[in-house]
Amino acid sequence: MKKIRNYIISFILLFIIAFIYYYITLPAINIHSVGFWFFLVLAIAVLLVIYAVKRIKKPSALKESKVIRLGIIIIGGIIVVFVIGYVLSSPIINAKKYQNMLKVTTREFTKDIKEISYNQIPILDKDSSILLGDRKMGSMVDMVSQFEADTNHYTQINQNNTPVRVSPLTYASFIKWFSNRNEGIPAYIKIDMATQDTECVTLKEGIKYSDSEYFGRNIYRHLRFQYPTYIFSDINFEVDDEGTPYWICPVKKFTIGLFGGETVGRVVICNAITGETTDLDVKDVPSWVDRVYSSELLISYYDYYGTLKHGFFNSIFGQKDCMKTTNGYNYIALEDDVWLYTGVTSVNSDQANVGFVLINQRTMETRYYSISGAIEDSAMSSAEGQVQHLRYSATFPLLLNIANEPTYFIALKDASGLVKKYAMVDVQKYQLVAIGDTVAACEKEYVKLLNTNGVSNAKSSSTLTKKGIISKISQGVIEGNTHYYIMLKGSNEIFDIPLLDFINVVSFSEGDQITFEYNKGNSTNTVLSVH
């Protein structure tokens, strides 16, 4: 009877330890999960320790114990199987399978990458977005004492064809969580990446499921208990076109051996307010979702594609025909999706690109464009050289079509991380650099530079002219800068004139005749010149 009681106590103790470990680490119950294998080894090891402790009075019996020997053999067997599975899943043995994971089509640059209006050019990177988000939170007196902007997210998405970054708020501390958990997180940050307008979007019902929750409503724990066998990749915060917040949760799928050929097989979409989940095959993900495949995963796919054409050992030694992605990446809004952009260069790092790729983060569609020119690092150095007296630093470029010329677009930031100027650098002749205080001014100078140097004979296709009588004029302040908003007789269009750029606008009043050069936007038109 005593022996049975001891077994029951041991089982209960093991169960408690296993549950605590599982509750904290949340391993998937799946043979493709490394965490699951570690969990098995740990569970058997704990059993052996409990068994050994009960027989500590007879050390000699431990050496001869068949249970101890069997346990050690099982642990050793698990480790051997894990190592063999890991090796058999690696590119060393499966180079061709890895190389074929990505299907790449060659496309024509000027047909795919059309000239876009300024309200579609994302000029902010994640670091700048974080600064703007923190500044916005500092102005939200009713929230700043309880919540903070979540710097772990700031996902770039397209919302109604506009590039934005979104991030939920997070509880400022455990105490703040305890006092606000019933209502949840009341808002999320949204930043227009073209205009830098920052908004704290308040919700009718608070976000109840997030990674800043501590127990059952923690998004990772919520997902694990609903889908115990799913191996989740990095989850992303997104909002749909109506502004409803969701967690986009890609589910890993391994296509080569036990641990190799990682891709995405399914996607769980979780409503951040209600916790309701929808489990979809990756090909059925709705179009408003923008990020399914992580940037790092897509970059690794192309590196496999570019380096393993002639096998693994050629990628290390001979390196014949081996290409790789460059030292960074950025995102382009195209066809109402978010596409990852990066250059392609030789593995010898010769400071020149042979082309570039766009990879759709929702569908994994990959397009290659054969355009030789300067590597992004060289373009960034050229841009920084034009403003070296200001000590501005360049962000990783975007590749745009300016006057049918492949062009690097670069934001230049000051020491505090705020965007101050913009640069456009010709991809093939990276010594041609134009700098401007606004995107429009930069493009105007760049087109002039191209024409002067015989590169093209064009002007900006997006620049329009308007002449009329002012019917209404008013002022507003955006991020501390005064803007004039003007309407003309017979038109419902609103023209946005930053006072800092066009001080002469103060001399105009209602009834005066005025002429604009401008770029058309969604809600307002951005003025380039005033006459």
FIVEX-326918 format. One line per field, with one value per residue (C-alpha): y, x, z; residue number from 1; residue in one letter. Coordinates in Angstrom, 3 decimals, always signed. Each point is the difference from the previous one (the first is absolute). Layout:
BEGIN
py = c(Y/...);
px = c(X/...);
pz = c(Z/...);
num = c(NUM/...);
residu = c(A/...);
***
This chain:
BEGIN
py = c(+0.000/+2.365/-0.807/+0.861/+3.264/+0.907/-0.644/+2.224/+2.788/-0.322/+0.137/+3.092/+1.709/-0.806/+1.275/+3.285/+0.544/-0.895/+2.292/+2.965/-0.514/-0.346/+3.049/+2.183/-1.234/-1.067/-2.635/-1.413/-3.680/-0.701/-2.093/+2.881/+2.282/+0.187/+1.028/-3.208/-2.153/+1.981/-0.454/-3.798/-0.125/+2.216/-2.084/-3.263/+1.617/+1.214/-3.489/-1.446/+2.583/-0.751/-3.722/+0.472/+2.228/-2.727/-2.448/+2.336/-2.170/-2.759/+1.650/-3.357/-0.964/+3.063/-1.233/-3.333/+1.380/-1.091/+2.997/+2.466/-1.786/-0.108/+3.706/+0.951/-2.153/+1.663/+3.502/-0.962/-1.438/+3.182/+2.120/-2.266/+0.107/+3.800/+0.449/-2.366/+1.727/+3.386/-1.068/-1.710/+3.201/+2.301/+1.616/-2.113/-3.003/+1.738/+2.870/-0.452/-0.109/+3.206/+1.682/-0.838/+1.379/+3.342/+0.419/+3.096/+1.711/+2.632/+3.177/+3.391/+2.904/+2.823/-2.175/-1.198/+3.013/+2.952/+3.554/+0.467/+3.071/+1.290/-1.156/-3.593/+0.286/-1.329/+2.411/-1.314/-3.035/-1.847/+2.012/+3.315/-1.399/-0.947/+3.562/+1.469/-2.522/+0.864/+3.696/-0.559/-1.997/+2.825/+2.303/-2.437/+1.220/-2.384/-3.083/+0.642/-0.801/-3.440/-1.107/+0.140/-0.548/-3.582/+0.327/-3.728/+0.361/+3.034/-2.274/+1.588/-0.601/+1.476/+1.350/+1.199/+0.258/+2.171/-1.202/+0.189/-1.524/-1.197/-1.059/-0.747/+1.751/-2.055/+0.137/+2.207/-2.503/-2.978/+2.328/+1.951/-3.306/-1.059/+3.210/+0.151/-3.678/-0.010/+2.737/-1.117/+2.143/+2.964/+0.962/-0.630/+2.280/+0.578/+1.914/+1.073/-0.801/+2.532/+3.051/-0.944/+0.745/-1.917/-1.035/-1.753/-1.951/-0.579/-3.078/-0.471/-3.202/-0.454/-2.525/-2.965/-2.316/+1.164/-0.959/+2.416/-2.125/-2.245/-3.082/-1.641/+3.052/+0.170/-0.449/-2.753/-1.974/+0.567/-1.444/-2.901/-1.340/+0.197/-1.448/-2.197/-1.590/+3.193/+1.451/+3.735/+2.364/+3.673/+1.443/+3.416/+2.697/+1.253/+1.803/-0.595/+2.723/+0.905/+0.388/-3.168/-1.325/-3.585/-2.230/-1.748/-3.266/-2.033/-3.732/-1.577/-2.921/-2.068/-1.477/-1.507/-2.672/+0.683/+3.550/+1.281/+1.901/+2.280/+1.748/+1.049/-2.551/+1.625/+3.362/+0.591/+3.411/+1.052/+2.927/+2.005/+1.200/-3.179/-2.694/-1.726/-1.923/-1.121/-2.771/+0.267/-1.680/+2.479/+0.303/+1.061/+2.955/+3.112/+2.770/+2.585/-2.033/+1.279/-1.939/-3.798/-0.815/+1.734/+2.108/-2.201/-3.151/+1.510/+1.232/-3.493/-1.481/+2.236/-0.638/-3.744/+0.619/+2.097/-2.034/-3.656/-0.201/-2.378/-1.683/+0.792/-0.386/+2.286/+2.679/-0.274/-0.601/+0.548/+2.365/-0.223/+2.053/+0.739/+3.064/+1.308/+2.783/+3.229/+1.303/+1.169/+0.253/+2.305/-0.165/+1.214/+0.471/-1.634/-1.410/+0.536/-2.323/+0.493/-1.252/-0.497/+1.645/-0.878/+0.132/-2.996/-0.075/-2.422/-1.993/+1.667/+3.304/+2.101/+3.063/-0.379/-1.370/-2.267/+0.542/+0.075/-2.010/+0.750/-2.696/+0.164/-0.459/-1.504/-2.374/-0.495/+0.976/+0.993/+2.323/+0.545/+3.094/-0.066/+3.496/+0.451/+2.908/+1.169/-2.046/+1.683/+0.720/+2.060/+1.971/+0.671/+1.250/+2.279/+1.497/+0.510/+1.636/+2.711/+1.013/-0.937/+3.447/-0.829/-3.507/-1.571/-3.781/-1.827/-2.634/-3.109/+1.043/-0.665/-0.671/+2.267/+0.831/+3.700/+1.253/-3.655/-0.223/-2.532/+2.236/-0.513/+2.079/+0.673/+1.795/+1.923/+0.137/+2.224/-1.166/-0.278/-2.347/+2.394/+0.271/+3.392/-0.303/-2.363/-1.261/-1.607/-1.881/-1.435/-3.765/-0.266/+3.305/+0.353/+3.222/+1.706/+1.006/+2.457/+1.313/+1.695/+1.143/-1.638/-3.023/+2.244/+2.395/-2.917/-1.541/+3.321/+0.445/-3.622/+0.188/+3.184/-1.785/-2.932/+2.311/+2.032/-3.153/-1.490/-2.942/+0.745/+2.667/+0.060/+1.801/-1.299/-1.581/+0.547/+3.830/+1.889/+3.712/+1.817/+3.629/+1.630/+2.374/-0.816/-0.773/-1.097/+0.094/-1.349/-1.037/-3.144/-1.328/-3.439/-1.236/+3.598/+1.349/+2.447/-1.001/+2.114/-1.789/+1.681/-0.711/+1.573/+1.136/-2.754/-2.780/-2.247/-0.784/+1.052/+1.203/-0.461/+2.657/-0.336/+3.494/-0.999/-0.685/+2.790/+3.043/+2.160/-1.730/+2.429/+2.772/-1.739/+0.323/-0.984/+1.453/+0.085/-1.853/-2.695/-2.612/-3.327/-2.741/-3.034/-3.769/-1.566/-1.792/-1.888/+2.669/+2.972/+0.979/+0.735/+3.378/+0.241/+3.684/+3.087/+2.956);
px = c(+0.000/+2.825/+1.689/-3.142/-0.344/+3.595/-0.655/-3.086/+1.905/+2.839/-2.468/-1.729/+3.352/+1.108/-3.302/+0.325/+3.578/-0.931/-3.051/+1.982/+2.697/-2.620/-1.980/+3.107/+1.859/-3.036/+1.697/-2.007/-0.844/+1.521/+3.004/+1.162/+0.354/+3.451/-1.726/-2.032/+3.158/+1.508/-3.259/+0.212/+3.594/-0.829/-3.056/+1.968/+2.878/-2.398/-1.460/+3.479/+0.898/-3.185/+0.715/+3.634/-0.927/-2.249/+2.938/+2.730/+0.449/+1.407/+2.476/+1.304/-3.485/-0.147/+2.926/-1.701/-3.523/-1.561/-2.358/+2.891/+1.763/-3.147/-0.644/+3.538/-0.302/-3.299/+1.463/+3.040/-2.230/-2.076/+3.150/+1.387/-3.276/-0.113/+3.563/-0.562/-3.267/+1.681/+2.829/-2.338/-2.092/+2.937/+0.999/+3.185/-2.074/-3.029/+1.533/-2.275/-3.164/+0.986/+0.896/-3.450/-1.957/-0.416/-1.451/+1.495/-1.283/+1.954/-1.967/+0.452/+0.567/-1.869/-3.083/-0.330/+1.263/-2.064/+0.620/-1.988/-1.392/+1.676/-2.798/+1.018/+3.733/+0.853/+2.641/+0.261/+1.863/-0.917/+2.360/-1.480/-3.504/+0.834/+1.152/-3.202/-2.078/+1.737/-0.495/-3.709/-0.371/+1.645/-2.819/-2.762/-0.392/-2.867/+1.970/+3.710/-0.032/-1.512/+1.207/+2.994/+0.461/+1.089/+3.387/+0.113/-2.502/-0.600/-0.977/+0.029/-3.278/-2.131/-3.291/-2.319/+2.994/+1.931/+3.292/-0.243/+1.682/-2.168/+0.805/-2.182/+0.507/+1.374/-0.529/+2.626/+0.574/-1.499/-1.896/-1.403/-1.061/-1.737/-2.011/-0.924/-0.338/-3.824/-0.275/+3.083/+2.304/-2.055/+1.851/+2.712/+2.496/-0.313/+2.651/-0.434/+3.409/-0.339/-1.205/+1.389/-3.450/-0.286/-3.317/-0.976/-3.068/-2.380/-2.214/-3.596/+1.133/+3.540/+2.557/-0.278/+2.551/+3.594/+3.556/-0.100/-2.630/+1.339/-2.228/-2.694/-0.526/+3.659/-0.230/+2.643/-1.656/-3.442/+1.209/+1.884/-2.951/-2.233/+2.586/+2.352/+1.690/+0.592/+3.508/-0.588/+2.415/+0.305/-3.497/-0.882/-2.425/-2.154/-3.287/-2.527/-1.365/-2.633/+2.634/-0.797/+3.196/+1.143/+2.958/+1.292/+1.577/+1.883/+0.335/+3.311/+0.151/+3.157/+0.413/+3.503/+0.562/-0.821/+1.257/+0.797/-1.754/-1.914/-2.915/-3.553/-2.789/-2.901/-0.882/-2.075/-1.698/-0.914/-2.300/+1.994/-3.181/-2.085/+2.684/-2.028/+2.273/-0.254/+2.286/+0.765/+2.180/+2.686/-1.461/-3.386/+1.282/-2.129/+1.590/-0.130/+2.653/+3.427/+2.616/+0.008/+3.627/+2.610/+2.684/+2.782/-1.650/-0.414/+3.587/+1.215/-2.078/+1.651/+3.461/-0.634/-1.238/+3.038/+2.788/-1.052/-0.374/+2.975/-0.228/+0.978/+3.767/+0.144/-1.663/+2.912/+3.016/-0.296/-2.995/-0.742/-3.102/-0.693/-2.068/-1.324/-2.134/+1.624/+0.439/-3.542/-3.558/-2.975/-3.662/-1.945/-3.766/-1.022/-3.327/-1.542/+2.559/+3.263/+3.033/+3.430/+2.733/+3.690/+2.897/+1.821/+3.787/+2.855/+1.152/+3.391/-1.513/+1.316/-2.089/-2.266/-3.494/-0.915/-3.694/-2.632/-2.996/-3.478/-1.633/-3.661/-0.316/-3.480/+0.371/+3.797/-0.154/+3.534/+0.985/+3.556/+1.117/+3.320/+1.340/+3.691/+1.177/+1.341/-0.595/-2.298/+2.867/+1.732/-3.170/-0.450/+3.597/-0.534/-3.106/+1.719/+2.922/-2.299/-1.016/+3.145/+0.087/-3.358/+1.088/-3.234/-0.205/-1.670/-2.713/+0.068/-1.266/-3.222/+0.185/-2.372/-0.741/+0.771/-0.304/+0.295/+3.384/+0.729/+0.654/+0.944/-2.190/+1.613/-1.213/+2.681/-0.317/+1.590/+1.679/-3.353/-1.333/-2.458/-0.222/+1.302/+0.813/-0.412/+2.389/-0.398/+2.957/+0.250/+0.509/+2.399/+1.805/+0.014/+2.015/-3.228/-1.604/-2.850/-0.915/-3.238/-1.849/-3.160/-0.538/-1.417/+2.940/+2.413/-1.655/-0.056/+3.730/+0.693/-1.835/+1.898/+3.257/-0.845/-0.741/+3.158/+2.135/-1.712/-1.465/-3.600/-2.124/-3.072/-1.795/-1.930/-3.188/-1.751/+0.330/-3.205/-0.841/-3.106/-1.062/-3.023/-1.593/+0.331/-3.418/+1.158/+3.264/+0.745/+2.936/+0.950/+2.984/+1.479/+2.866/+0.762/+0.068/-2.598/-1.843/-2.357/-2.990/-1.494/-3.070/-0.724/-3.308/-1.749/+2.100/-0.331/+3.730/+2.070/+3.582/+2.506/+2.733/+2.682/+0.854/+3.603/+0.528/-2.159/+0.068/-1.568/-3.347/-0.668/-0.511/-3.046/-3.592/-3.480/-0.813/+3.635/+1.114/+2.591/+1.895/+1.269/+2.288/-1.078/-0.192/-3.415/-0.730/-2.893/-1.481/+2.268/+2.315/+3.635/+1.074/+3.453/+0.024/-2.180/-0.353);
pz = c(+0.000/+0.899/-3.287/-1.970/+1.909/-0.834/-3.683/+0.098/+1.746/-2.548/-2.879/+1.425/+0.563/-3.544/-1.386/+1.913/-1.196/-3.587/+0.029/+1.396/-2.640/-2.746/+1.211/-0.025/-3.102/-2.088/-2.199/-2.897/+0.306/-3.373/-1.059/-2.228/+3.035/+1.646/+3.237/+0.005/-0.124/+2.856/+1.942/-0.445/+1.229/+2.982/+0.965/-0.042/+1.904/+2.729/+0.294/+0.437/+2.644/+1.977/-0.267/+1.100/+2.961/+1.393/-0.100/+1.231/+3.108/-2.183/-2.415/-1.169/-1.138/-2.264/-2.093/-0.545/-0.494/-3.271/+0.143/+0.137/-2.841/-2.109/+0.611/-1.029/-3.133/-0.919/+0.493/-2.052/-2.711/-0.145/-0.329/-2.761/-1.953/+0.416/-1.300/-2.939/-0.845/+0.163/-2.330/-2.475/-0.128/-0.777/-3.341/-0.001/-1.074/-1.509/-1.966/-3.036/+2.114/+1.795/-3.281/-1.397/+2.954/-1.763/-3.478/-1.635/-3.134/-1.930/-0.687/-1.667/+2.358/-1.749/-0.595/+3.595/+1.932/-1.124/+1.118/+3.199/+1.712/+3.143/+2.291/-0.825/+0.699/+3.493/+1.272/+3.561/+1.269/+3.188/+2.233/-1.148/+0.449/+3.594/+0.700/-1.428/+1.937/+3.263/-0.678/-0.662/+3.211/+1.917/-1.106/+1.051/+3.576/+0.785/-1.097/+0.452/+3.735/-0.626/-3.440/-2.326/-3.721/-0.685/-1.727/-0.834/-2.821/-2.283/-2.868/-3.444/-1.824/-2.765/+1.303/-2.741/-2.368/+2.448/+1.548/+3.791/+3.045/+2.866/+3.542/+3.026/+3.281/+2.859/+3.757/+1.652/+2.844/+1.800/+2.347/-2.981/-1.578/+3.217/+0.189/-3.720/-0.961/+0.056/-2.641/-1.926/-2.129/-1.270/-3.181/-2.556/-1.734/-3.756/-1.961/-3.609/-1.460/-2.814/+1.935/+3.457/+1.475/+3.277/+1.500/+3.199/-1.131/+2.904/+0.008/+1.172/+1.699/+1.274/-1.254/+2.383/-1.668/-0.400/+0.878/+2.947/+1.789/+2.762/+0.177/-2.131/-2.217/-0.972/-3.771/-0.114/+2.817/-1.517/-3.297/+1.560/+1.987/-3.085/-2.392/+2.076/-3.049/-2.025/-0.182/-0.267/-1.694/+1.038/+0.324/-1.432/+1.066/-2.884/-0.503/-2.767/-2.284/+2.621/+2.730/+1.982/+1.664/-0.618/+0.726/-3.124/+1.138/-2.661/+0.682/-0.943/-2.390/-0.521/-3.460/+0.215/+2.652/+3.638/+0.333/-3.507/-2.741/+2.343/-1.660/+0.917/-0.406/+1.846/+1.533/+3.125/+0.061/+3.546/+0.774/+2.561/+1.734/+0.284/-0.315/-2.718/-2.386/-3.618/-1.267/-3.739/-2.574/-1.055/-3.511/+1.465/+2.039/-0.776/-2.041/+2.815/+1.841/-1.035/+1.954/+0.070/-0.795/+2.155/-1.670/+1.376/-1.375/-3.476/-0.032/+0.921/-2.847/-2.585/+1.420/-0.375/-3.535/-0.910/+1.629/-0.359/-3.788/-0.280/+3.386/+3.586/-0.322/-3.039/+2.146/+2.459/-2.239/-3.777/+0.273/-3.731/-0.960/+3.699/+0.806/+3.310/+1.368/+1.147/+3.537/+0.623/-1.256/-0.130/-0.968/-3.030/-0.228/-3.265/-1.252/+3.455/+1.575/+1.853/-1.920/+1.480/-2.073/+0.052/-2.437/-1.448/-0.206/-0.497/+3.025/-0.526/+1.230/-2.872/+0.967/-3.037/-0.410/-2.902/+0.644/+2.715/+1.184/+1.260/+2.152/+0.999/+3.763/-0.291/-2.961/-0.274/-3.701/-1.025/-2.848/-1.180/-1.937/-1.796/+0.579/+0.691/+2.070/+3.320/+3.121/+2.527/+2.399/-2.705/-0.700/+3.718/+0.256/-3.011/+1.577/+3.361/-1.793/-1.351/+3.533/+1.898/+1.631/+1.628/+1.049/-1.138/-0.311/-2.884/+0.322/-2.175/-3.457/-1.820/-3.730/-1.935/-3.593/-0.457/-3.600/-1.154/+1.704/+2.799/+3.000/+3.621/+2.298/+3.382/+3.114/+1.912/+3.792/+2.604/+3.201/+1.770/-2.680/-1.653/-3.802/-1.132/-3.698/-2.929/-2.639/-3.416/-1.442/-3.506/+0.275/-2.933/+0.558/+3.761/-0.159/-1.169/+3.291/+0.599/+3.459/+1.028/+3.098/-1.336/-2.226/-2.711/+0.114/-0.067/-3.055/-1.833/+0.582/-0.944/-3.334/-0.794/+0.876/-2.284/-2.914/+0.574/-0.060/-3.040/+1.896/-1.028/-1.566/+2.186/+2.751/+2.948/-1.299/+3.319/+0.059/-0.858/-0.326/+1.267/-0.287/+1.627/+2.491/+3.714/+1.483/+3.426/+1.948/+3.487/+2.173/+1.889/+1.930/-0.697/+2.202/+0.999/-3.594/-1.391/-3.174/-2.130/-1.546/-3.067/-2.133/-3.397/-1.456/-1.933/+1.564/+3.050/+0.088/+3.011/-0.522/+2.831/+0.158/+2.722/+1.214/+0.656/-3.724/-1.496/+2.262/-2.743/+0.551/+2.893/-2.576/-1.506/+1.214/-1.177/-3.418/-1.172/-3.116/+0.579/-2.036/+1.378/-1.106/+1.990/+0.356/+0.398/+3.277/+1.595/+2.280/-0.769/-2.841/+0.840/-1.386/-1.632/-0.928/+0.532/-2.385);
num = c(1/2/3/4/5/6/7/8/9/10/11/12/13/14/15/16/17/18/19/20/21/22/23/24/25/26/27/28/29/30/31/32/33/34/35/36/37/38/39/40/41/42/43/44/45/46/47/48/49/50/51/52/53/54/55/56/57/58/59/60/61/62/63/64/65/66/67/68/69/70/71/72/73/74/75/76/77/78/79/80/81/82/83/84/85/86/87/88/89/90/91/92/93/94/95/96/97/98/99/100/101/102/103/104/105/106/107/108/109/110/111/112/113/114/115/116/117/118/119/120/121/122/123/124/125/126/127/128/129/130/131/132/133/134/135/136/137/138/139/140/141/142/143/144/145/146/147/148/149/150/151/152/153/154/155/156/157/158/159/160/161/162/163/164/165/166/167/168/169/170/171/172/173/174/175/176/177/178/179/180/181/182/183/184/185/186/187/188/189/190/191/192/193/194/195/196/197/198/199/200/201/202/203/204/205/206/207/208/209/210/211/212/213/214/215/216/217/218/219/220/221/222/223/224/225/226/227/228/229/230/231/232/233/234/235/236/237/238/239/240/241/242/243/244/245/246/247/248/249/250/251/252/253/254/255/256/257/258/259/260/261/262/263/264/265/266/267/268/269/270/271/272/273/274/275/276/277/278/279/280/281/282/283/284/285/286/287/288/289/290/291/292/293/294/295/296/297/298/299/300/301/302/303/304/305/306/307/308/309/310/311/312/313/314/315/316/317/318/319/320/321/322/323/324/325/326/327/328/329/330/331/332/333/334/335/336/337/338/339/340/341/342/343/344/345/346/347/348/349/350/351/352/353/354/355/356/357/358/359/360/361/362/363/364/365/366/367/368/369/370/371/372/373/374/375/376/377/378/379/380/381/382/383/384/385/386/387/388/389/390/391/392/393/394/395/396/397/398/399/400/401/402/403/404/405/406/407/408/409/410/411/412/413/414/415/416/417/418/419/420/421/422/423/424/425/426/427/428/429/430/431/432/433/434/435/436/437/438/439/440/441/442/443/444/445/446/447/448/449/450/451/452/453/454/455/456/457/458/459/460/461/462/463/464/465/466/467/468/469/470/471/472/473/474/475/476/477/478/479/480/481/482/483/484/485/486/487/488/489/490/491/492/493/494/495/496/497/498/499/500/501/502/503/504/505/506/507/508/509/510/511/512/513/514/515/516/517/518/519/520/521/522/523/524/525/526/527/528/529/530/531);
residu = c(M/K/K/I/R/N/Y/I/I/S/F/I/L/L/F/I/I/A/F/I/Y/Y/Y/I/T/L/P/A/I/N/I/H/S/V/G/F/W/F/F/L/V/L/A/I/A/V/L/L/V/I/Y/A/V/K/R/I/K/K/P/S/A/L/K/E/S/K/V/I/R/L/G/I/I/I/I/G/G/I/I/V/V/F/V/I/G/Y/V/L/S/S/P/I/I/N/A/K/K/Y/Q/N/M/L/K/V/T/T/R/E/F/T/K/D/I/K/E/I/S/Y/N/Q/I/P/I/L/D/K/D/S/S/I/L/L/G/D/R/K/M/G/S/M/V/D/M/V/S/Q/F/E/A/D/T/N/H/Y/T/Q/I/N/Q/N/N/T/P/V/R/V/S/P/L/T/Y/A/S/F/I/K/W/F/S/N/R/N/E/G/I/P/A/Y/I/K/I/D/M/A/T/Q/D/T/E/C/V/T/L/K/E/G/I/K/Y/S/D/S/E/Y/F/G/R/N/I/Y/R/H/L/R/F/Q/Y/P/T/Y/I/F/S/D/I/N/F/E/V/D/D/E/G/T/P/Y/W/I/C/P/V/K/K/F/T/I/G/L/F/G/G/E/T/V/G/R/V/V/I/C/N/A/I/T/G/E/T/T/D/L/D/V/K/D/V/P/S/W/V/D/R/V/Y/S/S/E/L/L/I/S/Y/Y/D/Y/Y/G/T/L/K/H/G/F/F/N/S/I/F/G/Q/K/D/C/M/K/T/T/N/G/Y/N/Y/I/A/L/E/D/D/V/W/L/Y/T/G/V/T/S/V/N/S/D/Q/A/N/V/G/F/V/L/I/N/Q/R/T/M/E/T/R/Y/Y/S/I/S/G/A/I/E/D/S/A/M/S/S/A/E/G/Q/V/Q/H/L/R/Y/S/A/T/F/P/L/L/L/N/I/A/N/E/P/T/Y/F/I/A/L/K/D/A/S/G/L/V/K/K/Y/A/M/V/D/V/Q/K/Y/Q/L/V/A/I/G/D/T/V/A/A/C/E/K/E/Y/V/K/L/L/N/T/N/G/V/S/N/A/K/S/S/S/T/L/T/K/K/G/I/I/S/K/I/S/Q/G/V/I/E/G/N/T/H/Y/Y/I/M/L/K/G/S/N/E/I/F/D/I/P/L/L/D/F/I/N/V/V/S/F/S/E/G/D/Q/I/T/F/E/Y/N/K/G/N/S/T/N/T/V/L/S/V/H);
***
